[in-house]
Every structure is written in C-alpha cells, then in structure tokens.
Amino acid sequence: MTVGPPPHFDRSIKHWLANPTHSSPLVDHLPLAPGIPTPRDVLGDHVGAPRILTHYDKPLACDRALEKATPRVKVETIGRSDEGRELVVVWISSEANSRRSRRIAPT
C-alpha cells in the first residue's frame, strides 16, 4: 500500500488555500491502494474543490465504488429521506470482521 495523497491533490490543496495551515495535517496520511478508487476517480474532482457543489448521489457513488472494490466496505440502505433520497449506512471494517458480521451484529 502506498501512503500519501495523490501528488495532484497536494498541489491542488495548496493552490486552493490562502494559508496552507488551514488544511489538516492528516491529509498527507491518506492511504492509497491499488484497485481502490479515490473520490476523484469517481467524482472527477477532489472532495472540497472550490466552486464545485457535489450532489447527494455523488458521495453515494463513491461509497458504492468502494463496496465493489473491497470486501471491507458494505453499503446498506436503511430508508429514504423526506425528499426520496436513499439513506445509507456505510460499514467499514477488517475483512475478518466483515466475514463474520452477521455473528457480531447486535440483535
């Protein structure tokens, strides 16, 4: 696994911010793994990019892409909002816990 943001993200965030200290120091610890899509891979832009509003269905598309890419992510629909939008819970866990999730789920 490669650790660190995509090089273009680092350049972009420095360009967007008037003061680089306004960014979290944690963004340089984001893991990258082959076969796991980044939000930019799915959305076409970085999350938080200036002047880009992301419609509710786009983050759901990111969640679904992660679910397809790894057994560690499970997306569960739990209902609909008053506006008819899908409400989901995204479960992220180790592969071992994911395999035994039915046994450890609360009853």
N, CA and C of each residue as an Amber inpcrd file, in Angstrom:
protein
   321
   0.8430000  -1.1710000   0.0000000   0.0000000   0.0000000   0.0000000
   0.8910000   1.2370000   0.0000000   0.5500000   2.1810000  -0.8400000
   1.2520000   3.4540000  -0.8760000   0.5800000   4.3920000   0.1070000
   1.3530000   5.1200000   0.8780000   0.7820000   6.0710000   1.8190000
   1.0840000   7.4680000   1.3330000   0.0960000   8.3120000   1.4170000
   0.2400000   9.6960000   0.9910000  -0.8160000  10.0290000  -0.0390000
  -1.1600000  11.2870000  -0.1430000  -2.1890000  11.6780000  -1.1000000
  -1.6480000  11.6090000  -2.5190000  -2.5290000  11.5400000  -3.4980000
  -2.0530000  11.6280000  -4.8720000  -1.2990000  12.9440000  -5.0420000
  -0.2250000  12.9620000  -5.8160000   0.5570000  14.1910000  -5.9550000
  -0.2810000  15.3860000  -6.4010000  -1.2580000  15.1670000  -7.2630000
  -2.0830000  16.2730000  -7.7420000  -2.9520000  16.8460000  -6.6230000
  -3.3100000  16.0430000  -5.6210000  -4.1130000  16.5410000  -4.5050000
  -3.2940000  17.5320000  -3.6800000  -2.0720000  17.1810000  -3.3870000
  -1.2010000  18.0550000  -2.6040000  -1.0360000  19.4110000  -3.3020000
  -0.7940000  19.3910000  -4.5930000  -0.6610000  20.6520000  -5.3380000
  -1.9650000  21.4250000  -5.3480000  -3.0670000  20.7150000  -5.5420000
  -4.3670000  21.3820000  -5.6200000  -4.7280000  22.0580000  -4.3140000
  -4.5750000  21.3460000  -3.2000000  -4.9870000  21.9230000  -1.9170000
  -4.1310000  23.1340000  -1.5660000  -2.8590000  23.1110000  -1.8950000
  -2.0050000  24.2750000  -1.6460000  -2.4620000  25.4600000  -2.4980000
  -2.9250000  25.1790000  -3.6950000  -3.4000000  26.2320000  -4.5850000
  -4.7210000  26.8250000  -4.0760000  -5.6050000  25.9850000  -3.5330000
  -6.9190000  26.4340000  -3.0850000  -6.8690000  27.2900000  -1.8320000
  -5.9310000  27.0180000  -0.9450000  -5.9240000  27.6720000   0.3580000
  -5.0430000  28.9160000   0.3690000  -5.5860000  29.9740000   0.9370000
  -4.7770000  31.1840000   1.0960000  -3.6510000  30.9440000   2.0830000
  -3.9250000  30.1000000   3.0770000  -2.9440000  29.7800000   4.1000000
  -2.8960000  28.2590000   4.2480000  -1.8060000  27.6110000   3.8440000
  -1.7360000  26.1470000   3.9040000  -1.9580000  25.5610000   5.2970000
  -1.7890000  26.3700000   6.3530000  -2.0160000  25.8440000   7.7020000
  -3.4990000  25.6300000   7.9790000  -4.3840000  26.0950000   7.0910000
  -5.8200000  25.8620000   7.2600000  -6.2120000  24.4330000   6.9010000
  -5.3040000  23.6870000   6.3450000  -5.5710000  22.2960000   5.9950000
  -5.1830000  21.3910000   7.1590000  -5.8110000  20.2370000   7.2000000
  -5.4710000  19.2660000   8.2260000  -4.1340000  18.6080000   7.9000000
  -3.2900000  18.4050000   8.8930000  -2.0400000  17.6910000   8.6230000
  -2.2940000  16.2170000   8.2980000  -3.5220000  15.7500000   8.4990000
  -3.8340000  14.3480000   8.2510000  -3.9860000  14.0280000   6.7690000
  -4.1420000  15.0300000   5.9150000  -4.3390000  14.7200000   4.5020000
  -3.0960000  14.1140000   3.8650000  -1.9370000  14.2820000   4.4910000
  -0.7520000  13.6500000   3.9180000  -0.5660000  12.2200000   4.4210000
  -1.5580000  11.7040000   5.1430000  -1.5000000  10.3270000   5.6280000
  -2.5910000   9.4550000   5.0050000  -3.2300000   9.9430000   3.9710000
  -4.2910000   9.1690000   3.3430000  -3.6910000   7.9940000   2.5890000
  -4.1620000   6.7950000   2.8680000  -3.5880000   5.6360000   2.1780000
  -4.1210000   5.5040000   0.7610000  -3.2620000   5.1010000  -0.1320000
  -3.6480000   4.7640000  -1.4960000  -3.3420000   3.2960000  -1.6900000
  -4.2680000   2.5860000  -2.2820000  -4.0660000   1.1600000  -2.5210000
  -4.4880000   0.8450000  -3.9450000  -3.7210000   0.0240000  -4.6270000
  -4.0960000  -0.3500000  -5.9880000  -5.4910000  -0.9690000  -6.0120000
  -6.3060000  -0.5280000  -6.9550000  -7.6490000  -1.0730000  -7.1060000
  -8.7080000  -0.4030000  -6.2530000  -8.3080000   0.4750000  -5.3430000
  -9.2680000   1.1900000  -4.5010000  -9.4250000   2.6030000  -5.0690000
 -10.6340000   2.9410000  -5.5230000 -10.8180000   4.2530000  -6.1490000
 -10.7770000   5.3880000  -5.1320000 -10.2410000   6.5080000  -5.5540000
 -10.2780000   7.7200000  -4.7510000 -11.5490000   8.4770000  -5.1130000
 -11.9710000   9.4250000  -4.2870000 -13.1380000  10.2240000  -4.6760000
 -12.9540000  10.8900000  -6.0460000 -11.7380000  11.3160000  -6.3410000
 -11.5030000  11.9510000  -7.6470000 -11.7210000  10.9640000  -8.7910000
 -11.3570000   9.7020000  -8.5760000 -11.5920000   8.6920000  -9.6130000
 -13.0740000   8.5750000  -9.9430000 -13.9190000   8.7050000  -8.9300000
 -15.3600000   8.5360000  -9.1210000 -16.0360000   9.8530000  -9.5070000
 -15.6790000  10.9260000  -8.8070000 -16.3490000  12.2150000  -9.0000000
 -15.7590000  13.0540000 -10.1240000 -14.4910000  12.8210000 -10.4190000
 -13.8250000  13.6450000 -11.4220000 -13.0960000  14.8370000 -10.8350000
 -13.3420000  15.1270000  -9.5690000 -12.6850000  16.2330000  -8.8750000
 -12.4140000  15.8070000  -7.4400000 -11.5400000  16.5630000  -6.7840000
 -11.2670000  16.3030000  -5.3720000 -12.4490000  16.7660000  -4.5250000
 -12.7160000  16.0570000  -3.4440000 -13.7190000  16.4950000  -2.4850000
 -13.2570000  17.8180000  -1.9040000 -14.1560000  18.7790000  -1.8430000
 -13.8250000  20.0840000  -1.2900000 -13.2250000  21.0560000  -2.2850000
 -13.1790000  20.6770000  -3.5520000 -12.6350000  21.5940000  -4.5540000
 -13.4950000  22.8580000  -4.6170000 -12.8680000  24.0120000  -4.7470000
 -13.6180000  25.2620000  -4.7710000 -14.6100000  25.3160000  -5.9330000
 -15.7470000  25.9220000  -5.6590000 -16.7790000  26.1910000  -6.6570000
 -17.3990000  24.9250000  -7.2690000 -17.2600000  23.8120000  -6.5790000
 -17.8670000  22.5750000  -7.0540000 -18.7860000  22.0480000  -5.9570000
 -20.0700000  22.0530000  -6.2510000 -21.0460000  21.5140000  -5.3120000
 -21.3240000  20.0700000  -5.7100000 -21.2560000  19.2030000  -4.7530000
 -21.4440000  17.7870000  -5.0210000 -22.8570000  17.3860000  -4.6180000
 -23.6410000  16.9140000  -5.5780000 -25.0000000  16.4660000  -5.2980000
 -24.9510000  15.2090000  -4.4370000 -25.9790000  14.9850000  -3.6770000
 -26.0430000  13.8950000  -2.7140000 -25.7290000  12.5280000  -3.3240000
 -26.1150000  12.3100000  -4.5520000 -25.9030000  10.9870000  -5.1570000
 -24.4370000  10.7040000  -5.4770000 -23.6150000  11.7230000  -5.5710000
 -22.2000000  11.5160000  -5.9080000 -21.4090000  10.8470000  -4.7860000
 -21.5300000  11.3090000  -3.5280000 -20.8410000  10.5640000  -2.4640000
 -21.3430000   9.1260000  -2.3460000 -22.6250000   8.9140000  -2.6160000
 -23.1380000   7.5470000  -2.6140000 -22.4570000   6.7180000  -3.6910000
 -22.1910000   7.3350000  -4.8420000 -21.4730000   6.6330000  -5.9100000
 -20.0630000   6.2590000  -5.4490000 -19.4240000   7.1430000  -4.6750000
 -18.0960000   6.8250000  -4.1150000 -18.1920000   5.6340000  -3.1740000
 -19.2170000   5.6510000  -2.3130000 -19.4060000   4.5410000  -1.3800000
 -19.6190000   3.2320000  -2.1350000 -20.4400000   3.2650000  -3.1570000
 -20.7290000   2.0550000  -3.9410000 -19.4760000   1.5690000  -4.6820000
 -18.6650000   2.5090000  -5.1760000 -17.4230000   2.1210000  -5.8590000
 -16.4640000   1.4330000  -4.8880000 -16.3910000   1.9450000  -3.6570000
 -15.5570000   1.3040000  -2.6440000 -16.0850000  -0.0840000  -2.3060000
 -17.4080000  -0.2100000  -2.2280000 -18.0120000  -1.5010000  -1.9180000
 -17.6680000  -2.5400000  -2.9900000 -17.6470000  -2.1020000  -4.2490000
 -17.2990000  -3.0170000  -5.3420000 -15.8170000  -3.3790000  -5.3380000
 -14.9970000  -2.4630000  -4.8300000 -13.5460000  -2.6400000  -4.9070000
 -12.9560000  -3.4550000  -3.7660000 -13.6540000  -3.5100000  -2.6360000
 -13.0660000  -4.1820000  -1.4730000 -14.1420000  -4.8490000  -0.6180000
 -13.8360000  -5.9990000  -0.0680000 -14.7880000  -6.6460000   0.8390000
 -14.8650000  -5.9640000   2.2060000 -14.0270000  -4.9690000   2.4310000
 -14.0180000  -4.2760000   3.7240000 -15.1190000  -3.2260000   3.8390000
 -15.8130000  -2.9270000   2.7250000 -16.8480000  -1.8960000   2.7290000
 -18.1780000  -2.5190000   2.3400000 -19.2010000  -2.2190000   3.1180000
 -20.5580000  -2.6760000   2.8360000 -21.4750000  -1.4710000   2.9440000
 -22.2970000  -1.2520000   1.9230000 -23.2530000  -0.1510000   1.9190000
 -24.6460000  -0.7480000   2.1130000 -25.3310000  -0.2660000   3.1320000
 -26.6550000  -0.7930000   3.4510000 -27.6840000   0.3360000   3.3990000
 -28.7140000   0.1580000   2.6010000 -29.7970000   1.1380000   2.5400000
 -30.6870000   0.9350000   3.7590000 -30.9410000   2.0330000   4.4830000
 -31.7620000   1.9310000   5.6870000 -33.0820000   2.6860000   5.5550000
 -33.3040000   3.3150000   4.4180000 -34.5580000   4.0300000   4.2300000
 -34.4340000   5.1190000   3.1940000 -35.4110000   6.0080000   3.2080000
 -35.4620000   7.1450000   2.2840000 -35.7160000   8.4160000   3.0900000
 -35.1480000   9.5150000   2.6020000 -35.3850000  10.8040000   3.2440000
 -36.7640000  11.3140000   2.8350000 -37.1960000  12.4250000   3.4350000
 -38.4700000  13.0400000   3.0570000 -38.4750000  13.4740000   1.5990000
 -37.2780000  13.6940000   1.0530000 -37.1600000  14.0810000  -0.3570000
 -36.9950000  12.8810000  -1.2740000 -37.0610000  11.6760000  -0.7050000
 -36.9510000  10.4640000  -1.5060000 -35.5290000  10.0010000  -1.7630000
 -34.5690000  10.6310000  -1.1090000 -33.1740000  10.2310000  -1.2910000
 -32.8500000   9.0080000  -0.4490000 -32.0070000   8.1730000  -1.0070000
 -31.5890000   6.9640000  -0.3090000 -30.7540000   7.3250000   0.9180000
 -31.0880000   6.7120000   2.0400000 -30.3020000   6.8700000   3.2660000
 -29.5230000   5.5810000   3.4770000 -28.2350000   5.7300000   3.7000000
 -27.3890000   4.5480000   3.8160000 -26.5430000   4.5840000   5.0760000
 -26.1030000   3.4120000   5.4540000 -25.0560000   3.2470000   6.4520000
 -23.9080000   2.5880000   5.7060000 -22.7130000   3.1070000   5.8870000
 -21.5310000   2.5200000   5.2580000 -20.7270000   1.8460000   6.3620000
 -20.6000000   0.5410000   6.2370000 -19.8590000  -0.2600000   7.2060000
 -18.4500000  -0.4610000   6.6710000 -17.4520000  -0.0910000   7.4530000
 -16.0540000  -0.2630000   7.0670000 -15.3760000  -1.0360000   8.1910000
 -14.7750000  -2.1510000   7.8300000 -14.1740000  -2.9940000   8.8540000
 -13.0840000  -3.8430000   8.2280000 -12.4450000  -4.6400000   9.0520000
 -11.4500000  -5.5750000   8.5450000 -12.1720000  -6.6640000   7.7500000
 -11.4380000  -7.3550000   6.9040000 -12.0450000  -8.4500000   6.1470000
 -12.5700000  -9.5330000   7.0810000 -11.8320000  -9.8190000   8.1410000
 -12.2650000 -10.8540000   9.0910000 -13.5850000 -10.4680000   9.7520000
 -13.7010000  -9.2310000  10.2060000 -14.9510000  -8.7960000  10.8150000
 -16.0890000  -8.7580000   9.8020000 -15.7920000  -8.3670000   8.5830000
 -16.8220000  -8.3250000   7.5550000 -17.3850000  -9.7170000   7.2960000
 -16.5110000 -10.7200000   7.2740000 -16.9550000 -12.0950000   7.0300000
 -17.8640000 -12.6010000   8.1540000 -17.6050000 -12.1660000   9.3680000
 -18.4050000 -12.6540000  10.4860000 -19.3840000 -11.6140000  10.9900000
 -19.7190000 -10.6210000  10.1720000 -20.5570000  -9.5120000  10.6060000
 -21.9370000  -9.9570000  11.0730000 -22.4910000 -10.9810000  10.4760000
 -23.8140000 -11.4550000  10.9160000 -23.7500000 -12.0200000  12.3290000
 -22.6230000 -12.6170000  12.6840000 -22.4920000 -13.1860000  14.0250000
 -22.2720000 -12.1220000  15.0820000 -21.6390000 -10.9970000  14.7210000
 -21.3250000  -9.9810000  15.7290000 -22.3130000  -8.8160000  15.7170000
 -23.2780000  -8.8460000  14.8020000 -24.2620000  -7.7590000  14.7400000
 -25.1530000  -7.8020000  15.9690000 -25.5430000  -6.6310000  16.4540000
 -26.4400000  -6.6140000  17.6160000 -27.8020000  -7.1850000  17.2260000
 -28.4460000  -7.7920000  18.1780000 -29.7750000  -8.3720000  17.9000000
 -30.8710000  -7.5840000  18.5640000
